[in-house]
Amino acid sequence: MGKAPADSFLVVHRFMWGRLGLSGTTLLVFARIYGFCSGGGEFYESKPNTAAFLGISERTVFRAISELLARGLIEEIGTRRARSGATKRYALTERALSAHDGPSPHGGGSHDKVPWRGETACHPIRKSENKHYES
């Protein structure tokens, strides 16, 4: 299994486990797919790359995608060809998109809340961009 870069992250929204009832690796795989598709895009990352990013086996990725297909949260929309081979392309279904508990993911707005008094908004940066970071 490969490994994701140290500055990689995955956003898991409350509706994913609350309204959709996802858990475990299926939740993680859905969050990965959602990150690519929520703005109207599609997901065509290879199973080995998804497995490497999440630190799980390829077989586990296959099982999670099969479960998401069976639950009607994603749909296969074709294949994407590359020099390294072909991968399946997936999109979110209307059921998955309508479960989101915030503004429409297609609306382009932020889901962040306004900071409360005494709290400032922050924007993450890489360690290498932080002049105060000591390694």
URPE-V929288 format. One line per field, one symbol per residue. ss: DSSP state (H for helix, E for strand, - for the rest). psi: psi as a letter, one per 20 degrees, with the letter a starting at -180 (. if undefined). A space follows every 50 residues. Layout:
BEGIN
ss = ???
psi = ???
END
This chain:
BEGIN
ss = -------------HHHHH-----HHHHHHHHHHHHHH-----E---HHHH HHHH---HHHHHHHHHHHHH---EEEEEEEEE--EEEEEEEE-HHHHH-- --------------------------HHH------
psi = papqqhjqrppoqhhghfhikqrbhhgggghgghhhihjjarpkqqghhg gggikrqhhhgggghgghghikhrqpjbqpprhiaqqqpqqqrhgghiip jaqpiiiirqjqqpqrpipqqqpqrqhhioiipp.
END
